[in-house]
């Protein structure tokens, strides 16, 4: 095999000497002569608590690389912790992808193992690997152990949304709310609900970039270390065979990912991430594909936030492969995995061990469980909704708009006892798209007005140009495109306008004559809430970020630049 790293290390000239000498530091000479150099792109960070354990996982990856004759190389990369990073981790997903891509291209590495967990880390790593197109495989960090509180399962993230509403409704004390913190986070790992982290791990396995059967292993389960070591061995094989992302990630791979997304009741965030990954590969994927493919897929996994159980239960019940076996006829039979074998070959021995967690297809929890794409005069380029997480009685709804011009405006007014709102109102939050925030925060699942919570209301139609946490739930229309800050009609809605939602018809409309809507201008409050950044990454981001319907990537990062570097600085 011809190693990319030979461009740095082979030969007897001055440049090769410099590269070998500075990397040697006790490493034997044969490390630079024919042995694949495998980077371990590690998103471990104490400030990304869900990924803090990944350095331990990395050691097992190293063991496997060494066993297979490769040379493991630590490569710390940008880490984004969903719970801590302000103003939103999504603002830096593209930066993390770009920086990882550039480091992989700039350094003498032949392949890479990608270690991620928290929401944006796996997407950013895979975007980078797709753009540089060297052999790459993902090892997910795994979910934390199940939590429980007052005798009931307590899902990470989902419990926050539910319990905080009960505090606001006056049915839970602040003391009990605080007491639930340690019960929720019991171990290393990412959210144990079907949030974005769990969703992306499972969906990327269905896509083919994770060894089948690995995604969903709990972070504290010793079998994750075993899988990491075996994946380390595999990474050396990938280099020998030249198996890069572009050689096995195809349209069929994305079909399988979309089928998996629907069957597990996965996060809406997967849409924007898969669109971005596809864009790096040159694959024409659109939100309509999620609706078209997902519409025929049943919901089979009874997991929070759309169900009862947690990720540890899903792994115990048979995991993703058992789920996919139930919908095998909907999968692309030729789509390959990182191992070189088709995904469907791994389904032969898959078995459901707990039908309460993974429901057989004939008793599916919900038919046609895919994410729905809505269009209309309120969302010309589309908006999405997750029917599996919505209230059935609200999927066809007409109500008057209550408009908030920013998240700050929302927080200031939502609990005003004099707020003109009832259970039929439609909450509209704008200024939260890629440009408008900037960074597209997870605020679309707006808390309900306190006075309605006290009346027993627990769901309302909500519309936003931002995103929603995968751990959240409710009848939420999100990713509205174009966003208000980019000239979308969401910026023209006024409080009192009639809004019509019809998920079955895939419609989202404002009942205002076209002539009147065209004559309106954005409110001064909305315009004032958006201050265009003047420097740094935020300025670059706002000037180049695309809309949600294409993945919210930067326009100059679409596609692949490959791995070649022609110039030498010495």
C-alpha positions, -999 to 999 in steps of 0.1 A, spaced: 0 0 0 11 36 -6 9 56 26 1 92 26 25 97 55 54 87 32 52 122 17 65 134 51 87 106 63 102 87 32 135 97 18 168 109 31 166 146 23 165 174 49 127 177 51 122 139 57 149 142 84 131 170 101 98 152 101 112 120 115 136 135 140 110 157 158 85 128 159 110 101 169 115 109 207 122 72 215 100 58 187 118 30 168 129 36 132 104 12 117 75 35 130 82 57 99 88 29 74 56 13 61 35 15 93 1 34 89 0 65 110 -35 66 126 -47 98 142 -72 96 171 -94 127 168 -105 130 204 -132 154 216 -126 147 253 -128 178 275 -137 185 311 -159 213 298 -178 188 276 -189 165 304 -205 139 281 -172 134 264 -149 136 294 -143 98 295 -132 96 259 -94 97 267 -99 64 285 -117 50 254 -88 64 233 -63 42 251 -82 11 239 -82 24 204 -44 29 207 -41 -7 218 -59 -19 187 -39 2 164 -7 -11 178 -18 -47 176 -26 -42 139 8 -27 132 -2 9 131 11 39 149 -15 57 171 -13 95 173 -34 116 197 -51 145 180 -71 167 204 -98 185 184 -124 212 191 -149 199 216 -184 213 219 -204 207 251 -241 212 246 -249 221 282 -221 247 287 -212 265 255 -227 299 249 -246 312 230 -251 278 214 -229 249 204 -244 249 169 -225 282 162 -193 263 163 -202 230 146 -189 242 113 -157 256 129 -151 223 146 -155 205 113 -133 229 95 -105 229 120 -105 190 122 -105 188 84 -75 211 82 -55 193 109 -61 159 92 -50 173 59 -20 192 73 -5 163 93 12 131 83 -17 108 90 -30 79 69 -63 73 87 -83 85 116 -105 72 144 -131 98 154 -141 99 191 -173 118 197 -204 118 219 -221 150 227 -245 164 201 -223 183 177 -191 163 181 -199 133 159 -215 154 131 -185 178 130 -160 149 130 -178 131 102 -182 163 82 -144 168 85 -136 132 75 -159 134 45 -142 166 32 -106 154 36 -116 118 26 -90 97 43 -99 63 59 -121 72 89 -142 54 114 -163 67 144 -163 54 179 -192 69 198 -188 76 235 -220 59 246 -250 70 268 -249 74 305 -266 48 328 -303 51 334 -315 76 360 -345 74 383 -363 98 406 -391 91 430 -393 56 417 -397 65 380 -372 66 351 -356 100 348 -343 108 314 -313 131 309 -326 163 293 -362 152 290 -365 153 328 -353 188 328 -380 200 305 -407 181 323 -397 188 359 -390 225 353 -426 229 339 -440 212 370 -421 237 392 -436 266 371 -470 249 374 -466 247 412 -468 209 414 -431 203 422 -410 221 448 -377 238 440 -360 215 466 -372 183 448 -362 198 415 -327 204 427 -326 170 443 -332 154 409 -299 166 395 -277 139 409 -304 113 401 -304 123 365 -266 122 358 -253 90 373 -223 81 352 -200 90 323 -216 93 289 -240 114 269 -278 118 273 -296 85 279 -328 96 262 -333 96 224 -317 130 223 -294 143 196 -263 125 209 -280 91 210 -297 97 177 -265 107 159 -246 77 172 -274 53 161 -280 71 128 -243 72 119 -241 34 126 -270 30 101 -252 53 77 -222 29 79 -195 49 96 -196 30 130 -190 -7 133 -225 -24 134 -236 -31 169 -214 -6 187 -236 25 189 -257 25 220 -233 6 242 -234 25 275 -203 46 283 -195 27 315 -200 -7 299 -167 -26 294 -179 -37 260 -174 -2 247 -137 -5 255 -136 -39 236 -153 -23 206 -128 6 207 -99 -18 206 -113 -37 177 -121 -5 159 -85 5 164 -74 -27 146 -100 -20 118 -86 15 112 -53 0 101 -72 -23 77 -91 6 63 -58 23 53 -45 -9 37 -77 -12 16 -81 25 9 -116 25 23 -124 62 26 -158 78 33 -165 85 -4 -160 48 -12 -189 35 9 -211 65 19 -238 66 -8 -273 77 -14 -283 42 -1 -264 49 31 -284 80 37 -316 61 30 -307 36 57 -299 65 81 -333 81 75 -351 48 80 -333 43 113 -341 79 123 -378 73 120 -378 38 135 -360 50 167 -380 82 170 -348 102 167 -340 139 171 -350 165 145 -314 177 148 -303 147 127 -319 163 97 -296 194 98 -266 172 105 -272 146 79 -278 173 53 -245 189 61 -226 155 60 -242 147 26 -232 181 14 -195 174 21 -199 141 1 -216 157 -29 -248 137 -23 -280 155 -31 -300 151 1 -330 173 9 -355 176 37 -381 161 13 -361 129 13 -366 126 51 -404 129 46 -405 107 15 -385 79 30 -395 82 67 -432 84 59 -434 47 55 -414 38 85 -431 27 118 -419 39 152 -406 8 170 -386 22 200 -404 32 232 -379 56 245 -380 90 261 -388 117 250 -415 100 228 -419 70 250 -410 55 284 -376 38 284 -339 49 282 -308 40 262 -295 14 285 -328 -4 280 -325 -1 242 -291 -18 243 -304 -45 266 -334 -51 244 -313 -58 213 -301 -24 201 -302 -8 167 -297 -40 147 -328 -55 163 -348 -24 153 -335 -24 118 -343 -61 113 -379 -52 117 -377 -28 88 -352 -46 67 -374 -44 36 -371 -6 37 -333 -5 38 -310 -3 8 -295 -38 5 -264 -27 -12 -253 1 12 -220 -8 28 -207 -3 63 -172 6 74 -163 -31 75 -169 -34 38 -200 -56 43 -236 -44 37 -256 -33 67 -283 -58 60 -259 -87 65 -256 -77 102 -293 -82 107 -295 -119 103 -289 -128 140 -304 -96 155 -332 -104 180 -356 -84 201 -351 -94 237 -376 -70 253 -407 -62 232 -417 -35 257 -387 -15 246 -384 -25 209 -418 -32 196 -422 -57 168 -434 -42 135 -468 -58 136 -475 -39 169 -457 -7 160 -461 23 184 -469 45 155 -472 41 117 -455 65 94 -432 79 121 -408 99 100 -401 136 103 -426 156 83 -417 184 59 -441 213 59 -444 239 33 -467 270 28 -466 307 28 -450 307 62 -422 284 52 -415 286 15 -383 266 18 -398 242 44 -401 236 81 -401 203 99 -421 186 127 -416 154 146 -451 138 148 -439 111 172 -431 137 198 -463 158 192 -498 157 206 -521 141 180 -549 165 186 -527 194 176 -514 180 143 -543 198 126 -548 232 142 -558 267 136 -550 294 162 -540 330 166 -503 339 167 -486 352 198 -453 366 185 -420 369 202 -392 388 184 -363 371 203 -356 346 230 -351 375 254 -385 389 245 -400 355 251 -384 351 285 -395 385 296 -431 381 287 -441 344 288 -451 343 325 -469 377 325 -503 369 341 -519 395 317 -505 378 286 -532 375 260 -529 337 254 -551 306 256 -546 269 248 -554 274 212 -528 302 206 -498 295 184 -466 306 200 -442 321 174 -406 327 182 -383 342 156 -347 356 153 -334 322 162 -322 309 129 -286 304 117 -280 341 110 -305 357 134 -292 343 167 -265 336 153 -261 298 155 -296 284 156 -302 276 193 -323 249 208 -351 272 219 -380 261 197 -396 239 224 -407 271 243 -419 267 278 -456 272 280 -471 303 297 -473 298 335 -510 307 336 -518 279 312 -496 254 330 -516 261 361 -548 253 342 -533 219 332 -522 227 297 -491 207 287 -487 213 250 -494 240 224 -484 246 188 -451 264 187 -433 277 156 -397 288 154 -368 292 130 -344 277 155 -339 241 166 -352 219 194 -332 197 218 -335 160 208 -344 154 245 -375 177 241 -410 170 230 -442 187 220 -460 200 189 -431 221 177 -426 233 141 -390 242 137 -361 249 112 -385 273 94 -367 284 62 -359 310 52 -355 323 87 -368 357 98 -334 373 98 -328 362 62 -360 377 49 -384 348 56 -421 355 60 -418 344 97 -405 379 102 -438 394 90 -462 376 113 -481 398 137 -497 389 170 -533 380 162 -527 366 128 -544 332 121 -519 303 117 -529 270 102 -510 238 107 -520 206 89 -494 179 92 -513 154 72 -514 178 43 -478 190 50 -489 226 52 -480 256 74 -497 288 64 -506 322 77 -541 333 68 -532 368 56 -538 380 20 -506 378 -1 -509 415 -9 -511 425 28 -482 402 37 -461 416 9 -467 452 21 -455 444 57 -420 450 69 -402 433 98 -410 447 132 -385 472 146 -382 450 177 -371 420 156 -346 441 137 -332 457 168 -328 422 184 -303 412 156 -269 429 158 -247 418 130 -213 406 144 -184 427 136 -154 404 141 -142 369 145 -159 336 138 -194 350 143 -189 375 115 -176 348 92 -204 325 102 -232 350 96 -218 361 62 -215 325 49 -239 302 68 -266 286 47 -302 280 58 -315 250 77 -330 233 46 -294 227 33 -278 218 66 -267 252 79 -231 246 67 -209 274 54 -212 280 17 -174 277 11 -172 243 30 -196 224 8 -179 195 -9 -145 179 -5 -110 193 -8 -93 160 -5 -61 151 14 -34 164 -8 -10 191 4 15 201 -23 38 226 -5 65 220 21 75 248 44 111 238 53 
